[in-house]
Amino acid sequence: MNPGKPTIRLKSLKRLNQLASEVGRDVAFMEVCGTHTMSVFRSGLRSLLPKNVNLLSGPGCPVCVTAQSDIDMLIALAVDHDVIVCTYGDMLRVPGARGSLEKARGDGADVRVIYSSMDAVTLAQESPGKQIVFAAVGFETTTPATAAAVDYAKRMGLGNFTVLASHKLVMPAVTALLDSGTVHVDGFLLPGHVSVITGWREFDPIVKQYNLPCVVGGFEDEQIPEALVDLVRLVGEGRAELINQYPQAVAEHGNPSARALVKKVFELADVRWRGLGTIPGSGLVLRDAYRTFDAQARFNLSQPKDREPKGCRCGEVITGAVTPPQCVLFDNGCTPTNPIGPCMVSSEGTCQAWFKYHRVGVPKRRRLASMRRRDPKTGKPSVLEVQP
């Protein structure tokens, strides 16, 4: 970068401030991607925004929106069955009713961190005497990789490989939020990574049905302000349009090959979301032809009830209803080294972003009692309590 030449980002910020002043009212936009959330905080952009422009974090962190019951089933697999559970790193420390996968591993369960779905398939090929379960979590971005792994396992005849699929779709979640009437926004900063697969046309209904402007944006420091400039401009002009500000990666109809593979392996299903409940047609389950690779069916797992940690407001955070400092646990017993909810665990979690980059001015509150307090009757850790 030439230090003597103004950057695109600075030009965009000046334009953003000018347009915001012309709007003459407060405006709120929701970013629907955990990478956008973290990028905004890490770059310091949040502190540079005009005072009347507010960014809300939506349900864009795949770990954060995974239902508590799905976490509990993974832990049950690790603890109660003689299997090797393979997971991405962000899932390792998400707390469930019986601890976490990290705790299960510490207690002797075989839990391994992998970097791709094919790593789990390779492990199954190399360990014919063990059952391998892959924790398949993520939005449209990671679903094709899971589909490829399952399809390959079927073609290879692998009888010791299954997935516990918690894949979800972005559009049904956005629609559910808008239909709930609890979140009021003036537009959306849409996820670039997801749009690489789906294409930007996927989000047409937000514009046509809800009359809200939308911009698909990249993740670099200069790209996010450019996307916000378009959003504020459209609000000021009173126009609802869908703009692709990430053309170098996102095409109109996405990646047809990836979408075809997903459609071959998965079908739509009504699934649970943290903070949003069950949303019709918002998730994916294996089709009948691949059902033998469903870990829940193979190990006869019943889906437990969702039981959120007491006091945790992660579900409200990921729907833009509250900010992390409004949760009594934030920086008050719940930290990245001691997470109580998934929003503090994930590298894309809003609570972790606030904790790392935006704690200045957040008031200290009451302190939590010891995490090791135990119920005198059962000897088990008791529910978290708060002390003055």
C-alpha positions in Angstrom: 0.0 0.0 0.0 1.3 3.5 -0.8 1.1 5.5 2.5 0.9 8.7 0.6 -2.3 7.8 -1.2 -5.7 7.8 0.5 -7.0 4.2 0.7 -10.4 3.1 -0.7 -11.5 2.5 2.8 -10.9 6.2 3.9 -12.7 7.4 0.8 -15.6 5.1 1.6 -15.8 6.2 5.2 -16.0 9.9 4.1 -18.8 9.0 1.7 -20.5 6.9 4.3 -20.5 9.8 6.8 -21.8 12.2 4.1 -24.7 9.9 3.1 -25.6 9.1 6.7 -25.9 12.8 7.5 -28.2 13.2 4.5 -30.4 10.4 5.7 -31.2 12.4 8.8 -32.3 9.5 11.1 -30.9 6.4 12.7 -30.5 3.4 10.5 -29.7 -0.2 11.4 -28.3 -2.9 9.2 -27.8 -6.6 10.0 -24.7 -8.5 8.9 -25.6 -12.2 8.4 -22.1 -13.7 8.5 -19.8 -14.4 11.4 -16.8 -13.4 9.3 -18.3 -10.0 8.7 -19.0 -9.6 12.4 -15.4 -10.4 13.3 -13.9 -8.3 10.5 -15.9 -5.3 11.5 -14.6 -5.5 15.1 -11.0 -6.5 14.3 -10.6 -3.6 11.8 -12.0 -1.0 14.2 -14.7 -0.1 11.7 -17.4 -0.2 14.3 -15.8 2.8 16.2 -15.5 4.7 12.9 -19.2 4.4 11.8 -21.4 7.5 11.8 -23.4 7.8 15.0 -26.7 7.2 13.3 -25.5 3.9 11.6 -25.8 0.8 13.7 -24.7 -2.7 12.8 -26.5 -5.7 14.3 -25.1 -9.2 14.3 -27.5 -11.8 12.9 -27.6 -15.6 12.9 -24.4 -15.9 10.8 -22.2 -18.0 13.2 -22.8 -21.7 12.4 -21.6 -22.9 15.8 -23.7 -20.3 17.6 -27.0 -21.3 15.9 -26.5 -25.0 16.4 -29.2 -26.2 18.7 -28.2 -27.3 22.2 -29.8 -30.7 21.5 -27.4 -31.3 18.6 -24.4 -30.5 20.9 -25.8 -32.9 23.5 -26.1 -35.7 20.9 -22.5 -35.2 19.9 -21.3 -35.4 23.5 -23.5 -38.5 24.0 -21.8 -40.1 21.0 -18.3 -39.3 22.4 -19.1 -40.5 25.9 -21.6 -43.4 25.5 -20.5 -45.0 22.3 -17.2 -46.6 21.1 -16.7 -44.1 18.3 -14.2 -41.5 17.1 -15.9 -38.1 16.9 -14.3 -35.8 14.4 -15.1 -32.1 14.6 -13.9 -28.7 13.5 -12.1 -26.8 16.2 -14.9 -24.3 17.0 -17.2 -27.1 18.2 -14.8 -28.6 20.7 -15.5 -26.3 23.6 -19.2 -25.6 23.1 -20.9 -26.4 26.4 -23.7 -28.9 26.6 -25.7 -30.5 29.4 -22.9 -32.9 30.0 -19.9 -30.7 29.6 -18.3 -30.3 26.2 -16.4 -32.4 23.6 -13.2 -31.0 25.0 -14.2 -32.3 28.5 -15.2 -35.6 27.1 -11.8 -35.9 25.4 -10.2 -35.1 28.7 -12.2 -37.9 30.3 -10.9 -40.4 27.8 -13.3 -40.1 24.8 -11.7 -40.2 21.4 -12.5 -36.7 19.9 -10.3 -35.4 17.1 -10.1 -32.0 15.5 -10.0 -32.1 11.7 -9.7 -29.5 9.0 -11.9 -31.0 6.3 -14.7 -33.5 6.0 -12.4 -35.7 3.9 -10.1 -36.0 6.8 -12.8 -38.0 8.6 -13.3 -40.2 5.6 -9.6 -40.9 5.4 -9.6 -41.8 9.1 -12.4 -44.2 8.5 -10.5 -45.9 5.7 -7.4 -46.1 7.9 -9.4 -47.4 10.9 -11.7 -50.2 9.7 -12.3 -51.5 13.2 -13.6 -48.1 14.5 -16.8 -46.2 13.9 -16.0 -42.6 12.7 -18.6 -39.8 13.3 -18.2 -36.5 11.6 -19.8 -33.5 13.3 -21.2 -31.7 10.2 -21.9 -28.1 11.0 -22.2 -25.0 8.9 -24.2 -23.1 6.3 -24.2 -23.4 2.5 -20.5 -22.8 2.5 -19.5 -26.0 4.1 -22.4 -28.2 3.1 -20.9 -29.2 -0.3 -17.8 -30.6 1.4 -20.0 -32.8 3.7 -22.0 -33.9 0.7 -18.8 -34.9 -1.2 -17.6 -36.8 1.8 -20.8 -38.8 2.2 -21.1 -39.5 -1.5 -17.5 -40.7 -1.6 -18.0 -42.9 1.4 -21.0 -44.5 -0.3 -19.1 -45.2 -3.5 -16.2 -46.7 -1.4 -18.6 -48.8 0.6 -17.4 -47.4 3.9 -19.5 -49.0 6.6 -17.7 -47.3 9.5 -18.4 -43.6 8.6 -21.4 -41.5 9.5 -22.2 -37.8 10.0 -24.3 -36.0 12.5 -25.6 -33.3 10.2 -26.5 -29.9 11.6 -26.3 -28.0 8.3 -28.5 -25.0 8.0 -29.7 -22.5 5.3 -29.4 -18.7 5.7 -32.5 -17.5 3.8 -35.1 -19.3 6.0 -33.4 -17.8 9.1 -33.5 -14.3 7.7 -37.2 -14.8 6.7 -38.0 -16.1 10.2 -36.4 -13.1 11.8 -38.3 -10.7 9.6 -41.6 -12.5 10.1 -41.1 -12.5 13.9 -41.5 -8.7 14.0 -39.0 -8.6 16.9 -36.0 -7.2 14.9 -36.3 -4.0 12.9 -33.6 -3.3 10.3 -33.2 -1.0 7.3 -31.3 -3.5 5.2 -28.9 -6.4 5.2 -25.1 -6.9 4.6 -25.3 -10.4 3.1 -22.7 -13.1 3.4 -20.1 -13.4 0.7 -19.0 -16.9 1.4 -22.5 -18.3 1.4 -23.3 -16.4 -1.8 -20.4 -18.1 -3.6 -22.4 -21.3 -3.4 -26.0 -20.0 -3.6 -25.5 -17.0 -5.9 -26.7 -13.5 -5.1 -30.1 -14.1 -6.6 -30.9 -16.3 -3.6 -31.7 -13.2 -1.6 -34.2 -11.6 -4.0 -37.1 -12.3 -1.7 -35.8 -9.9 1.0 -36.0 -7.1 -1.5 -39.3 -8.1 -3.2 -41.3 -9.3 -0.2 -39.9 -7.1 2.6 -38.9 -4.0 0.6 -35.4 -3.9 2.2 -32.1 -3.1 0.4 -29.4 -5.8 0.5 -25.7 -5.8 -0.4 -23.5 -8.9 -0.8 -20.2 -7.8 0.5 -16.6 -9.0 0.8 -14.6 -9.2 4.0 -11.6 -6.9 3.6 -11.3 -3.7 5.4 -12.1 -1.6 2.3 -14.9 -3.9 1.1 -17.3 -3.6 4.1 -17.4 0.2 4.1 -18.2 0.1 0.4 -21.1 -2.2 1.0 -22.4 0.0 3.8 -22.1 3.0 1.5 -24.5 1.3 -0.9 -26.9 0.4 1.9 -27.0 3.9 3.3 -27.4 5.4 -0.2 -30.3 3.1 -1.0 -32.0 4.0 2.3 -31.6 7.7 1.6 -33.0 7.2 -1.9 -35.9 5.2 -0.6 -35.1 2.2 -2.9 -34.9 -1.5 -2.1 -32.4 -3.2 -4.4 -30.0 -6.2 -4.3 -26.4 -5.2 -5.1 -23.5 -7.6 -5.5 -20.4 -5.8 -4.2 -18.3 -9.0 -4.3 -18.3 -9.9 -8.0 -14.8 -11.3 -8.0 -16.2 -14.3 -6.0 -20.0 -14.3 -6.3 -21.9 -15.0 -9.5 -25.6 -14.5 -10.1 -26.5 -18.2 -9.6 -23.5 -19.3 -7.5 -21.8 -22.7 -8.0 -24.2 -25.0 -9.9 -21.9 -28.1 -9.4 -21.8 -27.6 -5.6 -25.5 -27.0 -5.4 -26.3 -30.1 -7.5 -24.1 -32.3 -5.2 -25.9 -31.0 -2.1 -29.3 -31.7 -3.7 -28.1 -35.2 -4.6 -27.1 -36.1 -1.0 -29.4 -33.9 1.2 -33.1 -32.9 1.3 -34.8 -30.0 3.1 -36.0 -30.5 6.7 -37.5 -28.6 9.6 -34.7 -28.1 12.1 -34.0 -26.4 15.4 -32.0 -23.2 15.7 -30.6 -21.7 18.8 -32.7 -18.5 19.5 -35.1 -19.1 16.7 -36.7 -22.4 17.5 -37.8 -24.8 14.7 -37.8 -23.2 11.3 -39.6 -25.0 8.4 -37.3 -26.0 5.5 -34.3 -24.4 7.1 -32.0 -27.4 7.4 -30.7 -30.5 5.6 -31.0 -34.2 6.3 -29.6 -37.1 4.3 -31.8 -38.5 1.6 -33.0 -42.1 1.9 -30.3 -43.3 -0.5 -27.7 -42.0 2.0 -29.5 -42.6 5.2 -27.2 -45.4 6.3 -24.6 -42.6 6.9 -26.8 -40.8 9.4 -25.2 -41.1 12.9 -28.4 -40.4 14.7 -30.1 -43.3 13.0 -27.2 -45.7 13.2 -26.6 -45.2 17.0 -30.3 -44.8 17.8 -29.9 -41.4 19.3 -33.0 -39.6 20.6 -32.9 -35.8 20.3 -32.9 -34.3 23.8 -34.7 -31.1 24.8 -32.9 -27.9 24.3 -31.6 -26.6 27.7 -29.7 -23.4 27.5 -27.2 -22.4 30.1 -28.9 -20.4 32.9 -28.5 -16.7 32.2 -27.0 -17.1 28.7 -28.5 -14.8 26.2 -26.7 -16.1 23.1 -30.0 -16.8 21.4 -31.0 -13.2 21.7 -27.5 -12.0 20.6 -27.6 -13.9 17.3 -31.0 -12.5 16.5 -29.9 -8.9 17.0 -32.3 -8.5 20.0 -29.5 -7.6 22.5 -25.8 -6.9 22.4 -23.4 -9.0 24.4 -22.9 -6.4 27.2 -26.6 -6.7 28.0 -26.0 -10.3 29.1 -25.1 -10.5 32.8 -22.6 -13.3 32.1 -20.6 -11.3 29.5 -17.0 -10.7 30.9 -18.5 -11.8 34.2 -17.8 -15.5 34.3 -18.2 -16.0 30.5 -15.0 -15.3 28.7 -13.2 -17.0 25.7 -11.1 -19.1 28.1 -14.2 -20.0 30.2 -17.2 -19.8 27.8 -20.7 -20.4 29.0 -22.5 -20.0 25.7 -21.4 -20.7 22.1 -21.3 -17.1 21.1 -18.2 -16.8 23.3 -16.7 -20.1 22.0 -16.7 -19.6 18.3 -14.1 -17.5 16.5 -17.0 -16.0 14.6 -19.2 -15.5 17.7 -20.5 -12.0 18.4 -19.7 -12.3 22.1 -16.1 -13.3 21.4 -15.8 -10.3 19.0 -17.1 -7.9 21.6 -14.8 -9.4 24.2 -11.6 -9.2 22.1 -12.2 -5.8 20.4 -15.0 -3.8 22.0 -14.9 -4.0 25.8 -14.0 -0.4 26.4 -16.8 1.3 28.4 -18.6 -2.0 29.2 -19.5 -1.7 32.9 -18.4 -4.3 35.4 -21.3 -6.1 37.1 -21.9 -8.7 39.8 -19.4 -11.6 39.9 -20.4 -15.2 39.4 -20.0 -17.7 42.1 -17.4 -20.4 41.7 -17.9 -22.5 38.6 -17.1 -25.6 40.8 -20.0 -25.2 43.1 -21.7 -28.6 43.4 -25.2 -29.8 44.4 -24.9 -31.3 47.9 -27.3 -34.1 47.0 -26.0 -35.2 43.6 -22.4 -34.1 43.8 -22.8 -32.7 40.3 -22.0 -29.1 39.3 -25.0 -26.9 40.2 -26.6 -24.2 38.0 -24.5 -21.0 37.8 -25.4 -18.5 40.4 -24.7 -14.8 40.8 -23.2 -13.0 43.8 -23.0 -9.3 44.6 
